[in-house]
Amino acid sequence: MADARRTALVTGAGRNIGRACVLGLAADGFDVVINGSSDRAACETVAQEAGKLGAKTLVVMGDVGNAEDCKRIAGEALKQFGAVDVLINNAAVRPGGAFLDMSEADWQRVLAVDLEASVRLSRLCLPGMLDKGWGRIVNFTGMNAIAGHGGRAAVSVAKHGVWGLTKALAKEFGPKGITVNAISPGPIAPDDAAQKNDPSGAHRRELVAKVPVGRMGAPVEVAAAARLLASDAGAYINGQMIQVNGGAET
């Protein structure tokens, strides 16, 4: 059980992996700051669920791809709880498209959300972790960070950057009681089981065919790795990328 005064900030927390991380950390005794970019109702629902698990909660809406929003998100978390002990950089955008067709604005948007948000929020939350001599940062990479992905060059670049950030911060802040790790999810079934964007299920079957365990993962299975990394029991795991992908080749 975590110290009752420990607080976790999870970005992209309204659904799927982010929601599962919030509820898992709440169950482990953390208070939680729930960030989303647009769907406040979904974030408020997650807050209610976390509250039933005994967590104090704070919903802070904002676009992590915007520097000022990052400052406000972290600022409200620090004002409410005094420090962010665990930072889960989960929010991401993953547009597809040909490299030569991607506009400069779209390229910069991916880098802002998928890479620069992790940089900014880490810089904002690390001082409080240093004051306590304890902290956890968990970044999300993905299979694009390992193998690259044709048609998603910007995402691949951003996630490679996140992996580099993870390794660098792990070496710099590990001696100060702060671990920094990454999680690389494989194909994960979203909360919306209806798969509205894949009515025939063809894309889902294509993904599953590449996974040795024969199925897509669940958000709670990814959150289980985040919970370990955020815990005292995970203190000797640092600078690692944990692949939660059912054995899929990367």
C-alpha positions as CSV (number, residue, x, y, z in Angstrom):
1,M,0.0,0.0,0.0
2,A,1.3,3.4,-1.0
3,D,1.8,6.2,1.4
4,A,-1.6,8.0,1.7
5,R,0.1,11.2,0.8
6,R,1.4,10.0,-2.5
7,T,-0.3,11.4,-5.6
8,A,-0.3,10.2,-9.2
9,L,-1.0,12.4,-12.3
10,V,-2.2,10.4,-15.3
11,T,-2.6,12.1,-18.7
12,G,-5.1,10.8,-21.2
13,A,-7.0,9.3,-18.3
14,G,-10.6,9.4,-19.5
15,R,-10.7,5.9,-21.0
16,N,-8.7,2.8,-22.0
17,I,-5.1,2.5,-20.6
18,G,-5.2,5.9,-18.8
19,R,-8.5,5.0,-17.0
20,A,-7.1,1.6,-16.0
21,C,-4.0,3.3,-14.6
22,V,-6.0,5.7,-12.6
23,L,-8.2,3.0,-11.1
24,G,-5.3,0.7,-10.4
25,L,-3.3,3.4,-8.6
26,A,-6.4,4.4,-6.7
27,A,-6.8,0.8,-5.5
28,D,-3.1,0.9,-4.5
29,G,-3.7,3.9,-2.2
30,F,-2.7,6.8,-4.4
31,D,-4.7,10.0,-4.8
32,V,-5.1,10.7,-8.5
33,V,-5.1,13.7,-10.8
34,I,-7.1,12.8,-13.9
35,N,-6.2,14.7,-17.1
36,G,-8.1,14.7,-20.4
37,S,-8.2,17.0,-23.4
38,S,-11.9,17.2,-24.3
39,D,-14.3,14.7,-22.7
40,R,-14.8,16.1,-19.2
41,A,-17.7,13.8,-18.6
42,A,-15.5,10.7,-19.1
43,C,-12.9,12.1,-16.8
44,E,-15.5,12.9,-14.1
45,T,-16.8,9.3,-14.4
46,V,-13.2,8.0,-13.8
47,A,-12.9,10.3,-10.8
48,Q,-16.1,9.0,-9.3
49,E,-14.8,5.4,-9.8
50,A,-11.5,6.2,-8.2
51,G,-13.2,8.0,-5.4
52,K,-15.1,4.8,-4.6
53,L,-11.7,3.1,-4.2
54,G,-10.8,5.6,-1.5
55,A,-8.7,8.1,-3.6
56,K,-8.9,11.8,-3.4
57,T,-9.3,13.0,-6.9
58,L,-8.8,16.1,-9.1
59,V,-9.9,16.4,-12.7
60,V,-7.8,18.9,-14.7
61,M,-8.8,19.2,-18.4
62,G,-6.1,20.5,-20.8
63,D,-4.2,19.8,-24.0
64,V,-0.8,18.4,-23.0
65,G,0.5,19.3,-26.4
66,N,0.2,23.0,-25.3
67,A,3.0,24.3,-23.1
68,E,0.7,26.6,-21.1
69,D,-1.8,23.8,-20.5
70,C,1.0,21.6,-19.2
71,K,1.9,24.4,-16.7
72,R,-1.7,24.7,-15.6
73,I,-2.3,21.0,-15.3
74,A,0.8,20.5,-13.1
75,G,0.1,23.7,-11.2
76,E,-3.4,22.7,-10.2
77,A,-2.1,19.2,-9.2
78,L,0.7,20.8,-7.0
79,K,-1.8,23.3,-5.5
80,Q,-4.2,20.6,-4.5
81,F,-1.8,17.9,-3.4
82,G,1.6,19.6,-2.8
83,A,3.5,17.3,-5.1
84,V,3.1,14.8,-7.9
85,D,4.9,11.6,-6.8
86,V,4.0,9.5,-9.9
87,L,3.7,10.9,-13.4
88,I,2.1,8.7,-16.0
89,N,2.7,10.2,-19.5
90,N,0.0,8.3,-21.3
91,A,-1.8,10.8,-23.6
92,A,-0.9,10.4,-27.3
93,V,-2.1,11.0,-30.8
94,R,-1.4,8.5,-33.5
95,P,-2.4,9.8,-37.0
96,G,-1.5,7.7,-40.0
97,G,-0.6,8.9,-43.4
98,A,2.2,9.0,-46.0
99,F,5.3,10.8,-44.9
100,L,5.4,13.1,-47.8
101,D,1.8,14.1,-47.4
102,M,2.0,15.1,-43.8
103,S,1.7,18.8,-43.2
104,E,4.2,20.7,-41.0
105,A,1.4,21.5,-38.6
106,D,0.4,17.9,-38.3
107,W,4.0,16.7,-37.8
108,Q,4.5,19.3,-35.0
109,R,1.3,18.3,-33.4
110,V,2.4,14.7,-33.0
111,L,5.7,15.8,-31.6
112,A,4.0,18.2,-29.1
113,V,1.6,15.6,-27.7
114,D,3.7,12.4,-28.0
115,L,7.1,13.7,-27.0
116,E,7.2,17.3,-25.7
117,A,4.4,16.8,-23.2
118,S,6.5,14.1,-21.5
119,V,9.5,16.5,-21.4
120,R,7.4,19.4,-20.1
121,L,5.5,17.5,-17.4
122,S,8.6,15.7,-16.2
123,R,10.3,19.1,-15.8
124,L,7.3,20.4,-13.9
125,C,6.9,17.4,-11.6
126,L,10.5,16.5,-10.9
127,P,11.3,19.3,-8.4
128,G,8.7,17.9,-6.0
129,M,10.0,14.4,-6.4
130,L,13.5,15.7,-5.7
131,D,12.3,17.4,-2.5
132,K,10.9,14.1,-1.3
133,G,13.7,11.9,-2.5
134,W,11.1,9.6,-4.1
135,G,9.4,9.6,-7.4
136,R,8.2,7.6,-10.4
137,I,7.9,8.6,-14.1
138,V,6.3,6.2,-16.4
139,N,6.3,7.0,-20.1
140,F,4.5,5.3,-22.9
141,T,6.4,4.3,-26.1
142,G,4.7,1.5,-28.1
143,M,5.8,-0.8,-30.8
144,N,6.5,2.2,-33.1
145,A,9.4,3.1,-30.8
146,I,11.1,-0.2,-31.4
147,A,10.4,-1.3,-35.0
148,G,9.2,1.9,-36.6
149,H,6.0,2.1,-38.5
150,G,5.6,2.9,-42.2
151,G,2.8,5.4,-42.5
152,R,3.3,6.7,-39.0
153,A,6.7,8.4,-39.2
154,A,5.9,11.2,-36.8
155,V,4.6,8.8,-34.2
156,S,7.7,6.6,-34.6
157,V,10.0,9.6,-34.3
158,A,8.2,10.9,-31.2
159,K,8.1,7.5,-29.4
160,H,11.8,6.9,-30.2
161,G,12.4,10.3,-28.5
162,V,10.4,9.2,-25.5
163,W,12.5,6.1,-25.1
164,G,15.7,8.3,-25.3
165,L,14.2,10.6,-22.7
166,T,13.4,7.7,-20.4
167,K,16.9,6.3,-20.5
168,A,18.5,9.7,-20.0
169,L,16.3,10.7,-17.0
170,A,16.7,7.3,-15.5
171,K,20.5,7.8,-15.3
172,E,20.2,11.4,-14.1
173,F,17.6,11.0,-11.4
174,G,18.0,7.3,-10.4
175,P,20.6,8.3,-7.8
176,K,18.1,10.7,-6.3
177,G,15.4,8.1,-5.6
178,I,13.4,8.7,-8.8
179,T,12.9,5.9,-11.3
180,V,12.0,6.5,-14.9
181,N,10.7,3.7,-17.1
182,A,8.7,3.2,-20.3
183,I,5.8,0.8,-21.2
184,S,5.4,-0.4,-24.7
185,P,1.9,-1.8,-25.3
186,G,1.1,-4.2,-28.1
187,P,-2.4,-4.4,-29.6
188,I,-4.8,-3.4,-26.8
189,A,-8.6,-3.7,-27.1
190,P,-10.2,-0.3,-26.2
191,D,-12.9,0.1,-23.7
192,D,-15.4,0.4,-26.6
193,A,-15.8,-3.3,-27.3
194,A,-18.1,-2.5,-30.3
195,Q,-15.0,-1.5,-32.3
196,K,-16.9,1.1,-34.2
197,N,-14.0,1.9,-36.5
198,D,-13.6,-1.8,-37.5
199,P,-17.2,-3.1,-37.9
200,S,-16.1,-6.2,-39.8
201,G,-13.4,-7.0,-37.2
202,A,-10.8,-7.5,-40.0
203,H,-8.3,-5.2,-38.5
204,R,-8.6,-6.8,-35.1
205,R,-8.1,-10.2,-36.6
206,E,-5.0,-9.0,-38.4
207,L,-3.5,-7.7,-35.2
208,V,-4.3,-10.8,-33.2
209,A,-2.7,-13.0,-35.8
210,K,0.7,-11.4,-34.9
211,V,0.3,-12.0,-31.2
212,P,1.4,-15.4,-29.9
213,V,-1.1,-15.5,-27.0
214,G,-3.8,-15.3,-29.6
215,R,-5.7,-12.2,-28.4
216,M,-5.5,-8.5,-27.9
217,G,-4.5,-7.2,-24.5
218,A,-6.7,-5.4,-22.0
219,P,-6.1,-1.9,-20.6
220,V,-5.8,-3.4,-17.1
221,E,-3.0,-5.6,-18.2
222,V,-1.0,-2.6,-19.3
223,A,-2.0,-0.8,-16.1
224,A,-0.6,-3.7,-14.0
225,A,2.9,-2.9,-15.3
226,A,2.4,0.8,-14.5
227,R,1.3,-0.1,-11.0
228,L,4.5,-2.2,-10.4
229,L,6.7,0.6,-11.7
230,A,4.9,3.1,-9.5
231,S,5.3,1.0,-6.4
232,D,8.0,0.7,-3.7
233,A,8.4,-2.9,-4.9
234,G,9.4,-1.6,-8.3
235,A,12.2,0.5,-7.0
236,Y,15.0,-1.5,-8.7
237,I,13.4,-1.2,-12.1
238,N,14.9,1.9,-13.8
239,G,15.6,2.9,-17.4
240,Q,13.7,0.0,-18.8
241,M,11.1,-0.5,-21.5
242,I,8.6,-3.1,-20.4
243,Q,6.8,-4.6,-23.4
244,V,3.2,-5.7,-22.7
245,N,2.4,-7.2,-26.0
246,G,1.6,-10.9,-25.7
247,G,4.9,-11.8,-27.2
248,A,4.4,-10.0,-30.5
249,E,7.6,-9.4,-32.5
250,T,8.8,-5.8,-32.7
